[in-house]
Amino acid sequence: MSSPSDMSTPPDDLSARVVGLFVAINRRYAGESEAAAAAQDLTPLQAKALLAAAEPVPMRAVADKLHAEPSNITAVVDRLEDRGLVERRAAPGDRRVKLVAATDAGQSAIAELRAAMPFATDPLAALATEQRETLRELLELVAGPQQPA
């Protein structure tokens, strides 16, 4: 068996199957998410931002959740705000911090998005808590040490 650093040796059949399953899960997740977003006339990024704003949350938290720069999220939130799906509010403790919160129309769209994407909403639903913990531990081993963001 080859070491992880020896990339000249192809993966064994089991490893190839596991990687294929990661790809299949990603495709299913992305396909379901994209279809649900399109049904709401949203881009996938807009849908993710709307879902992130289900509860009032700082703009920075939306950017972090979407793994994007805050400056890039501003335009996404602008489009959601133009459609009446979110509103910006000053944070109660610090008026310099802007919160993004779904409006009533946004909450309705969130409910429709979640209903249209049961797999993407909870892709691990078929697993018991103990199985989820085991999977998390195994994936942490595969991913290796994580660098701070």
ZIFENLIN-V935551 format. One record per helix or strand. SS is the DSSP state (H for helix, E for strand). FROM is the first residue (numbers start at 1). LEN is the number of residues. If there is no record, write none. Layout:
# ZIFENLIN-V935551
ss={SS;SS}
from={FROM;FROM}
len={LEN;LEN}
This chain:
# ZIFENLIN-V935551
ss={H;H;E;H;H;E;E;H;H;H}
from={13;44;57;59;70;86;98;104;118;129}
len={27;9;2;7;13;5;5;13;4;15}
